[in-house]
Amino acid sequence: MSPATSKPVVVVADDDPDILKLVKFAVERQGCTAVGVEDGDEAFRQIYAAPPALAILDVRMPHLTGMEVLRV
């Protein structure tokens, strides 16, 4: 896909699989590509390897919290 037609990428991080699935579904319904991760370490790696248009982070996750991911 060319950059003009590619969908914005949104990283969704939550350690609760049901919430992760629900938020990913909502993001994809808005026309974005949702990348789901289950803990703060995974979120950190994903965000800094390929910066997304948006990151939706759970505040309380294993390893790194959402707030810690933003501070690093």
GIBEL-V529229 format. One record per backbone hydrogen bond with DSSP energy under -1.0 kcal/mol. CO is the residue of the C=O (numbers start at 1). NH is the residue of the N-H. If there is no record, write none. Layout:
# GIBEL-V529229
{{CO,NH} {CO,NH}}
This chain:
# GIBEL-V529229
{{2,5} {2,6} {8,33} {9,53} {9,54} {10,35} {11,56} {12,37} {13,58} {16,20} {17,21} {18,22} {19,23} {20,24} {21,25} {22,26} {23,27} {24,28} {25,29} {27,32} {28,31} {33,10} {35,12} {37,14} {39,43} {40,44} {41,45} {42,46} {43,47} {44,48} {45,49} {46,50} {54,11} {56,13} {62,40} {62,64} {65,69} {66,70} {67,71} {68,72}}
